[in-house]
């Protein structure tokens, strides 16, 4: 069933900090804007006491909650009007949420010098914030589960997520489309978690630290349709066409962490290190796009689930995926990129399945880079799925294989190609060609036989298949293949039609 839960939940806090800007803000105006915005989304924003004296509004016992819940509580808050027309906001030390029901516990926010400054910006409001330290700590108990189905004791989970030297800006800009923006920087992001589930015989703890966090997030909401009114794929498509958009950019420095798990079936003791990276995401009526890059990765595992320690390392990594969202007269761009370089295992791990060194220990590389143009309608595909109707199929117009590569254990595959598609007959008919080169395949098969991972009869079948689709290349242990798609759905491999 179509759901908008995630989209609907995201702006609730944003609406509380929103409102129309005034030339010179007052503390009462900021406080009233929170109460008005809360009412719009079914939340009551209140204080046990309010006292305004000479432009300083002191609130005690602040609560943000829906009917019948305890909600978020803040012990006290001071809003002070400034000579430049802004209002500074200093929350008290006691900020948190109490959880009741099957899962019980609390979430508490602690901070060192957290301040917010509300100011007019582009006809709306912006909030600048900073804190030397900000931590969110949680603790909970939850119904347990057992391996044998018997009644189990409750499980426990706790943790802390913390920022050091946090700063940033939140903005709310009105207009035909209302834009919410969030920019965050922190010198350090650290977290620590623990879990104890007696019924599952599981104890787990994790720790991680990441340097130099930066995040920029923008949410655009059309004013012509309420977010909570989006209840169907048709509504979703309407919102997209009228401006619904989400975009994000992130950067981070080096990170390191540990994970320990006590469990009879899957004991773990991991140490992880990763280089810096960056990522972007975009979703609107024209495109869905996710891209990320990372400098490298090291993971070391002590003997536990496996009988020997395992160390995995890699060089730079890259991932990307792009797709049109709503079908138009003109086809949109799509693409997929996956690149993993210098992926390697330590000798102890290799020796588990190749103790005699039959296979080369060369680091592995994976490279996939394809792109093209297609017509696709994601809301229509969701609607068809909800209705149990025949699926709405994409209509590809082109496919470019820029890079298709794999290197492992001394063997390598490389391919390129380009195709166009004729969709006039109801299904895409390809035209074009691809060229593939494989080196070291026979040596790899010989090595797999020596390790016992591949039986002689299976190797014979693999070699027969290579003989059907490849011809010898110019160099030793080199195979090539030319795959052509011609008019009339005719497929040729090295000039021979399929089936061969």
Secondary structure, DSSP 8 states (H G I E B T S, - for coil): ----HHHHHHHHHHHHT-----SS--HHHHHHHHHHHHHHTT-EEEEEEEEEETTEEEEEEEEEE-TTS--EEEEEEEEEE-TTS-EEEEE-S-EEEEE-SSSEEEEEEEEES-EEEEEEETTEEEEEEEEEEEEEEEEEEE----SSSS----EEEEEEEEEEEEEEEEEEE-SSEEEEEEEEEEEEEEEEEEEEEGGGTEEEEEEEEEEEEEEEEEEEEETTS-GGG--SHHHHHHHHHTT-EEEEEEEE--EEEEEEEE-SS--EEEEEEE--EEEEEEESSS-EEEEEEE--EEEEE-SSSSSS-EEEEE--EEEEEEE--S--SS-EEEEEEEEEEEEEE-HHHHHHH-TT--S----EEEEEEEEEEEE--HHHHHHHHHHT------EE-EEEEEEEEEEETTEEEEEEEEEEEE-TTSS-EEEEEEEEEEESHHHHHHHHHHHTSS-HHHHHHHHHHHHHH-EE-SSTTEEEEEEEEETTTEEEETTEES--
